[in-house]
Every structure is written in C-alpha cells, then in structure tokens.
Amino acid sequence: MTWDIAGITSYAEFIAGADFSENAIRAFAKQQNIAPGIAVGRLQHDDHVDRSHFRALKKSIRPVGGA
C-alpha cells in the first residue's frame, strides 16, 4: 500500500500504512522534522523492520570528551 505522506500526522498512522520503504521513511521523517535515522530506530525497536534494514539512514555518534 502506498500512502500520501502529506496526509499522515502521527507515527500510528504511518505504521497503519505499512509502507516501510526508504522513500516513505525519509518522507515521514521530513514531515515530522526528525532525522530519518530516528524513524528507522523506532521502526526497528517496535519490530516493524529488521534491525539490519536501513542502517545507512542511521548516523553513528560518539561521546565528546572523557568521562
């Protein structure tokens, strides 16, 4: 199913559409004003996509300074 991303206002609506393509994730993230990696992480955490999918959309971070 392909959704008109412009009409989606919540994560629940995005999930209901079941379109977890890279383009759909990028469009949803842009609409929500979040990084695509945040959307991917949530989809992975909620078991909507496998943890090995869309890894390229996630950015690695590392702490600044020492502990």
Secondary structure, DSSP 8 states (H G I E B T S, - for coil): ----GGG--SHHHHHHHT---HHHHHHHHHHHTS-HHHHHHHHHHTTSS-TTTTGGGS-----SS--
